[in-house]
C-alpha cells in the first residue's frame, strides 16, 4: 500500500501567459506528483 503524504491542493496548473483553451493535458498519478514534489524539495 502506498500513502500520499499531502495530495495537491489544486486541480490544475498552467504556466503564466498561456490561455486555458490549450488541448494538451498531462495527467499525473498521486505517486508521480509526490515524486516531483520530493525532487523539487531536494533542489
PyMOL Python script that loads the backbone (N, CA, C, O; Angstrom):
from pymol import cmd

cmd.read_pdbstr("""\
ATOM      1  N   UNK A   1       0.838  -1.171   0.000  1.00  0.00           N
ATOM      2  CA  UNK A   1       0.000   0.000   0.000  1.00  0.00           C
ATOM      3  C   UNK A   1       0.890   1.244   0.000  1.00  0.00           C
ATOM      4  O   UNK A   1       1.897   1.299   0.706  1.00  0.00           O
ATOM      5  N   UNK A   2       0.506   2.232  -0.796  1.00  0.00           N
ATOM      6  CA  UNK A   2       1.235   3.498  -0.840  1.00  0.00           C
ATOM      7  C   UNK A   2       0.368   4.588  -0.242  1.00  0.00           C
ATOM      8  O   UNK A   2      -0.858   4.569  -0.355  1.00  0.00           O
ATOM      9  N   UNK A   3       1.028   5.533   0.394  1.00  0.00           N
ATOM     10  CA  UNK A   3       0.295   6.629   1.016  1.00  0.00           C
ATOM     11  C   UNK A   3       0.885   7.951   0.551  1.00  0.00           C
ATOM     12  O   UNK A   3       2.093   8.166   0.651  1.00  0.00           O
ATOM     13  N   UNK A   4       0.046   8.825   0.048  1.00  0.00           N
ATOM     14  CA  UNK A   4       0.476  10.160  -0.349  1.00  0.00           C
ATOM     15  C   UNK A   4       0.400  11.038   0.884  1.00  0.00           C
ATOM     16  O   UNK A   4      -0.653  11.158   1.510  1.00  0.00           O
ATOM     17  N   UNK A   5       1.529  11.655   1.232  1.00  0.00           N
ATOM     18  CA  UNK A   5       1.591  12.469   2.444  1.00  0.00           C
ATOM     19  C   UNK A   5       0.684  13.683   2.341  1.00  0.00           C
ATOM     20  O   UNK A   5      -0.090  13.964   3.257  1.00  0.00           O
ATOM     21  N   UNK A   6       0.775  14.402   1.233  1.00  0.00           N
ATOM     22  CA  UNK A   6      -0.045  15.603   1.059  1.00  0.00           C
ATOM     23  C   UNK A   6      -0.522  15.682  -0.386  1.00  0.00           C
ATOM     24  O   UNK A   6       0.244  16.084  -1.262  1.00  0.00           O
ATOM     25  N   UNK A   7      -1.772  15.307  -0.653  1.00  0.00           N
ATOM     26  CA  UNK A   7      -2.264  15.420  -2.021  1.00  0.00           C
ATOM     27  C   UNK A   7      -2.265  16.880  -2.469  1.00  0.00           C
ATOM     28  O   UNK A   7      -2.332  17.782  -1.634  1.00  0.00           O
ATOM     29  N   UNK A   8      -2.193  17.120  -3.775  1.00  0.00           N
ATOM     30  CA  UNK A   8      -2.142  18.504  -4.245  1.00  0.00           C
ATOM     31  C   UNK A   8      -3.384  19.286  -3.832  1.00  0.00           C
ATOM     32  O   UNK A   8      -4.494  18.754  -3.811  1.00  0.00           O
ATOM     33  N   UNK A   9      -3.177  20.548  -3.507  1.00  0.00           N
ATOM     34  CA  UNK A   9      -4.279  21.413  -3.105  1.00  0.00           C
ATOM     35  C   UNK A   9      -4.911  22.125  -4.282  1.00  0.00           C
ATOM     36  O   UNK A   9      -5.584  23.139  -4.099  1.00  0.00           O
ATOM     37  N   UNK A  10      -4.710  21.621  -5.471  1.00  0.00           N
ATOM     38  CA  UNK A  10      -5.249  22.238  -6.680  1.00  0.00           C
ATOM     39  C   UNK A  10      -5.619  21.147  -7.668  1.00  0.00           C
ATOM     40  O   UNK A  10      -5.197  19.999  -7.525  1.00  0.00           O
ATOM     41  N   UNK A  11      -6.403  21.506  -8.665  1.00  0.00           N
ATOM     42  CA  UNK A  11      -6.800  20.508  -9.661  1.00  0.00           C
ATOM     43  C   UNK A  11      -6.153  20.747 -11.015  1.00  0.00           C
ATOM     44  O   UNK A  11      -6.339  19.952 -11.936  1.00  0.00           O
ATOM     45  N   UNK A  12      -5.400  21.826 -11.149  1.00  0.00           N
ATOM     46  CA  UNK A  12      -4.754  22.099 -12.423  1.00  0.00           C
ATOM     47  C   UNK A  12      -3.643  23.106 -12.273  1.00  0.00           C
ATOM     48  O   UNK A  12      -3.517  23.772 -11.245  1.00  0.00           O
ATOM     49  N   UNK A  13      -2.839  23.209 -13.307  1.00  0.00           N
ATOM     50  CA  UNK A  13      -1.720  24.142 -13.323  1.00  0.00           C
ATOM     51  C   UNK A  13      -1.479  24.552 -14.757  1.00  0.00           C
ATOM     52  O   UNK A  13      -1.591  23.730 -15.667  1.00  0.00           O
ATOM     53  N   UNK A  14      -1.148  25.810 -14.969  1.00  0.00           N
ATOM     54  CA  UNK A  14      -0.734  26.269 -16.289  1.00  0.00           C
ATOM     55  C   UNK A  14       0.308  27.354 -16.101  1.00  0.00           C
ATOM     56  O   UNK A  14       0.231  28.131 -15.150  1.00  0.00           O
ATOM     57  N   UNK A  15       1.275  27.414 -16.992  1.00  0.00           N
ATOM     58  CA  UNK A  15       2.295  28.460 -16.904  1.00  0.00           C
ATOM     59  C   UNK A  15       1.681  29.836 -17.146  1.00  0.00           C
ATOM     60  O   UNK A  15       0.678  29.962 -17.849  1.00  0.00           O
ATOM     61  N   UNK A  16       2.276  30.841 -16.573  1.00  0.00           N
ATOM     62  CA  UNK A  16       1.819  32.208 -16.793  1.00  0.00           C
ATOM     63  C   UNK A  16       1.914  32.559 -18.269  1.00  0.00           C
ATOM     64  O   UNK A  16       2.866  32.167 -18.943  1.00  0.00           O
ATOM     65  N   UNK A  17       0.939  33.291 -18.769  1.00  0.00           N
ATOM     66  CA  UNK A  17       0.949  33.726 -20.154  1.00  0.00           C
ATOM     67  C   UNK A  17       0.260  32.790 -21.126  1.00  0.00           C
ATOM     68  O   UNK A  17       0.137  33.114 -22.307  1.00  0.00           O
ATOM     69  N   UNK A  18      -0.191  31.639 -20.657  1.00  0.00           N
ATOM     70  CA  UNK A  18      -0.886  30.689 -21.527  1.00  0.00           C
ATOM     71  C   UNK A  18      -2.375  30.731 -21.232  1.00  0.00           C
ATOM     72  O   UNK A  18      -2.789  30.856 -20.080  1.00  0.00           O
ATOM     73  N   UNK A  19      -3.166  30.627 -22.275  1.00  0.00           N
ATOM     74  CA  UNK A  19      -4.612  30.602 -22.081  1.00  0.00           C
ATOM     75  C   UNK A  19      -5.054  29.199 -21.683  1.00  0.00           C
ATOM     76  O   UNK A  19      -4.329  28.225 -21.889  1.00  0.00           O
ATOM     77  N   UNK A  20      -6.237  29.110 -21.118  1.00  0.00           N
ATOM     78  CA  UNK A  20      -6.727  27.819 -20.636  1.00  0.00           C
ATOM     79  C   UNK A  20      -7.370  26.979 -21.736  1.00  0.00           C
ATOM     80  O   UNK A  20      -7.855  25.883 -21.457  1.00  0.00           O
ATOM     81  N   UNK A  21      -7.386  27.463 -22.977  1.00  0.00           N
ATOM     82  CA  UNK A  21      -8.015  26.700 -24.046  1.00  0.00           C
ATOM     83  C   UNK A  21      -7.073  25.684 -24.698  1.00  0.00           C
ATOM     84  O   UNK A  21      -7.406  25.105 -25.732  1.00  0.00           O
ATOM     85  N   UNK A  22      -5.934  25.473 -24.116  1.00  0.00           N
ATOM     86  CA  UNK A  22      -4.985  24.501 -24.660  1.00  0.00           C
ATOM     87  C   UNK A  22      -5.556  23.092 -24.538  1.00  0.00           C
ATOM     88  O   UNK A  22      -6.132  22.738 -23.510  1.00  0.00           O
ATOM     89  N   UNK A  23      -5.396  22.295 -25.586  1.00  0.00           N
ATOM     90  CA  UNK A  23      -5.935  20.938 -25.570  1.00  0.00           C
ATOM     91  C   UNK A  23      -4.925  19.922 -25.036  1.00  0.00           C
ATOM     92  O   UNK A  23      -5.261  18.749 -24.877  1.00  0.00           O
ATOM     93  N   UNK A  24      -3.701  20.353 -24.759  1.00  0.00           N
ATOM     94  CA  UNK A  24      -2.680  19.444 -24.251  1.00  0.00           C
ATOM     95  C   UNK A  24      -2.854  19.267 -22.746  1.00  0.00           C
ATOM     96  O   UNK A  24      -2.746  20.228 -21.985  1.00  0.00           O
ATOM     97  N   UNK A  25      -3.119  18.054 -22.332  1.00  0.00           N
ATOM     98  CA  UNK A  25      -3.341  17.753 -20.921  1.00  0.00           C
ATOM     99  C   UNK A  25      -2.358  16.674 -20.496  1.00  0.00           C
ATOM    100  O   UNK A  25      -2.194  15.667 -21.186  1.00  0.00           O
ATOM    101  N   UNK A  26      -1.710  16.884 -19.371  1.00  0.00           N
ATOM    102  CA  UNK A  26      -0.821  15.885 -18.792  1.00  0.00           C
ATOM    103  C   UNK A  26      -1.435  15.458 -17.470  1.00  0.00           C
ATOM    104  O   UNK A  26      -1.611  16.280 -16.571  1.00  0.00           O
ATOM    105  N   UNK A  27      -1.756  14.198 -17.350  1.00  0.00           N
ATOM    106  CA  UNK A  27      -2.343  13.685 -16.118  1.00  0.00           C
ATOM    107  C   UNK A  27      -1.265  12.980 -15.311  1.00  0.00           C
ATOM    108  O   UNK A  27      -0.482  12.199 -15.851  1.00  0.00           O
ATOM    109  N   UNK A  28      -1.231  13.259 -14.020  1.00  0.00           N
ATOM    110  CA  UNK A  28      -0.265  12.632 -13.123  1.00  0.00           C
ATOM    111  C   UNK A  28      -0.987  11.780 -12.096  1.00  0.00           C
ATOM    112  O   UNK A  28      -2.058  12.142 -11.610  1.00  0.00           O
ATOM    113  N   UNK A  29      -0.395  10.657 -11.776  1.00  0.00           N
ATOM    114  CA  UNK A  29      -0.864   9.872 -10.638  1.00  0.00           C
ATOM    115  C   UNK A  29      -0.378  10.547  -9.367  1.00  0.00           C
ATOM    116  O   UNK A  29       0.566  11.336  -9.409  1.00  0.00           O
ATOM    117  N   UNK A  30      -1.002  10.250  -8.249  1.00  0.00           N
ATOM    118  CA  UNK A  30      -0.551  10.831  -6.984  1.00  0.00           C
ATOM    119  C   UNK A  30       0.904  10.494  -6.707  1.00  0.00           C
ATOM    120  O   UNK A  30       1.640  11.324  -6.173  1.00  0.00           O
ATOM    121  N   UNK A  31       1.331   9.282  -7.065  1.00  0.00           N
ATOM    122  CA  UNK A  31       2.718   8.882  -6.835  1.00  0.00           C
ATOM    123  C   UNK A  31       3.678   9.730  -7.667  1.00  0.00           C
ATOM    124  O   UNK A  31       4.759  10.089  -7.198  1.00  0.00           O
ATOM    125  N   UNK A  32       3.288  10.049  -8.893  1.00  0.00           N
ATOM    126  CA  UNK A  32       4.126  10.885  -9.754  1.00  0.00           C
ATOM    127  C   UNK A  32       4.207  12.305  -9.207  1.00  0.00           C
ATOM    128  O   UNK A  32       5.273  12.920  -9.219  1.00  0.00           O
ATOM    129  N   UNK A  33       3.079  12.822  -8.728  1.00  0.00           N
ATOM    130  CA  UNK A  33       3.070  14.149  -8.117  1.00  0.00           C
ATOM    131  C   UNK A  33       3.992  14.175  -6.897  1.00  0.00           C
ATOM    132  O   UNK A  33       4.772  15.112  -6.726  1.00  0.00           O
ATOM    133  N   UNK A  34       3.904  13.165  -6.067  1.00  0.00           N
ATOM    134  CA  UNK A  34       4.738  13.084  -4.866  1.00  0.00           C
ATOM    135  C   UNK A  34       6.219  13.023  -5.245  1.00  0.00           C
ATOM    136  O   UNK A  34       7.049  13.650  -4.587  1.00  0.00           O
ATOM    137  N   UNK A  35       6.556  12.275  -6.297  1.00  0.00           N
ATOM    138  CA  UNK A  35       7.949  12.185  -6.750  1.00  0.00           C
ATOM    139  C   UNK A  35       8.456  13.539  -7.230  1.00  0.00           C
ATOM    140  O   UNK A  35       9.586  13.917  -6.920  1.00  0.00           O
ATOM    141  N   UNK A  36       7.642  14.274  -7.979  1.00  0.00           N
ATOM    142  CA  UNK A  36       8.040  15.615  -8.422  1.00  0.00           C
ATOM    143  C   UNK A  36       8.219  16.555  -7.239  1.00  0.00           C
ATOM    144  O   UNK A  36       9.156  17.352  -7.207  1.00  0.00           O
ATOM    145  N   UNK A  37       7.327  16.460  -6.279  1.00  0.00           N
ATOM    146  CA  UNK A  37       7.411  17.315  -5.096  1.00  0.00           C
ATOM    147  C   UNK A  37       8.688  17.020  -4.314  1.00  0.00           C
ATOM    148  O   UNK A  37       9.361  17.943  -3.856  1.00  0.00           O
ATOM    149  N   UNK A  38       9.022  15.746  -4.159  1.00  0.00           N
ATOM    150  CA  UNK A  38      10.230  15.379  -3.428  1.00  0.00           C
ATOM    151  C   UNK A  38      11.483  15.771  -4.199  1.00  0.00           C
ATOM    152  O   UNK A  38      12.464  16.208  -3.597  1.00  0.00           O
ATOM    153  N   UNK A  39      11.467  15.623  -5.519  1.00  0.00           N
ATOM    154  CA  UNK A  39      12.617  16.018  -6.336  1.00  0.00           C
ATOM    155  C   UNK A  39      12.820  17.524  -6.276  1.00  0.00           C
ATOM    156  O   UNK A  39      13.959  17.987  -6.223  1.00  0.00           O
ATOM    157  N   UNK A  40      11.743  18.293  -6.282  1.00  0.00           N
ATOM    158  CA  UNK A  40      11.829  19.745  -6.200  1.00  0.00           C
ATOM    159  C   UNK A  40      12.349  20.165  -4.829  1.00  0.00           C
ATOM    160  O   UNK A  40      13.068  21.158  -4.718  1.00  0.00           O
ATOM    161  N   UNK A  41      11.994  19.423  -3.790  1.00  0.00           N
ATOM    162  CA  UNK A  41      12.437  19.732  -2.430  1.00  0.00           C
ATOM    163  C   UNK A  41      13.950  19.586  -2.302  1.00  0.00           C
ATOM    164  O   UNK A  41      14.584  20.325  -1.549  1.00  0.00           O
ATOM    165  N   UNK A  42      14.533  18.630  -3.038  1.00  0.00           N
ATOM    166  CA  UNK A  42      15.978  18.404  -2.967  1.00  0.00           C
ATOM    167  C   UNK A  42      16.780  19.561  -3.545  1.00  0.00           C
ATOM    168  O   UNK A  42      17.929  19.768  -3.157  1.00  0.00           O
ATOM    169  N   UNK A  43      16.193  20.314  -4.462  1.00  0.00           N
ATOM    170  CA  UNK A  43      16.907  21.433  -5.068  1.00  0.00           C
ATOM    171  C   UNK A  43      16.673  22.634  -4.224  1.00  0.00           C
ATOM    172  O   UNK A  43      17.178  23.713  -4.534  1.00  0.00           O
TER     173      UNK A  43
END
""", "prot")
cmd.dss("prot")
cmd.show_as("cartoon", "prot")
cmd.util.cbc("prot")
cmd.orient("prot")
